[in-house]
Amino acid sequence: MSYQYIKFSRRDGFAQVTLNRPDSLNAFTAAMHEELAEALTEIEADASVRALLLTGTGRGFCAGQDLSDRKVSADGEAPDLGYSIETYYNPLLRRLRALPMPVVCAVNGVAAGAGANIALSCDLVLAARSARFIQAFCRLGLVPDSGGTWLLPRLVGDARARAMALLGEPVPAEEAQRIGLIYRAVDDEQLMAEARGLCARLASAPTRGLAAIKRLLQSAWTNDYDSQLDLERDTQRELGRSDDYREGVAAFLEKREAKFSGR
Ligand code: T3D
């Protein structure tokens, strides 16, 4: 499949998806959503892909929904935003969460609206020092979507989440790291090298184990303590039968570097 609004490549065991509408800071149109969905289908079907890197071209990561697709007039019919969320945004967020591999987001510039929350939904978020995160929804009379109302209080606590959502002020990358919104802020010129290095490292790690870590940390938000202990037991039982567990133990005992197959 050839893509126009994203770039898609695979190497070193990981896939890279780059949002590619730089003139509008990679704002989402239906066509860009459709291409991203197609790329995720390719990734899900390819067992050689063991991590995903998401980033953007140009000076922005993503400015959320393309508002030029939402031309509104007093006498015209209002757009059905629920349809857009149900058809495009929610499936994207659910697929990123369910992907059985780590998803790294390299936030190369401003991330606003749904663009911010898509980035924050990834497993590891690196951001260029010049990047900023903006919950821009309140400026349009909307609520944070793409998981924002669920994610923000869990990441930074209720007080900060309320301030971000109600005021819509930019949070610079270094502050985002300090308050626990993202994993790490890095120098702009180092961003892609760091992100690719991280993905290559994750792609040679025990993929099934990492997928299970992702799954269990997700379940922990809703499970009680006893259920989570049971889930850890069951998952450990399953992973104890994996090739990668065998290899990890053998490599430790033989004092050599492990070579994980991801199985
Ligand atoms: O509708 C639904 O489906 C429901 C779902 C909604 C999800 C959402 O994401 S709602 C939130 C939508 N996004 C925003 O409200 C953000 C709008 N953008 C901005 O506030 C600013 O552009 C930024 C703070 C992100 C960056 O500011 P700045 O000063 O660095 O850049 P700029 O000059 O504003 O933007 C550069 C260009 O990108 C400019 O185009 P031009 O004038 O050079 O031709 C600007 O119009 C364009 N652009 C930026 N964001 C969007 C956009 N074009 C369309 N849609 C955008 N969201």
Residues whose N, C-alpha, C, O or C-beta is under 5 A from the ligand:
A	BS01	T3D	D23 S24 L25 A27 A63 G64 Q65 D66 L67 S68 L81 S84 I85 V110 A112 G113 A114 G115 A136 F137
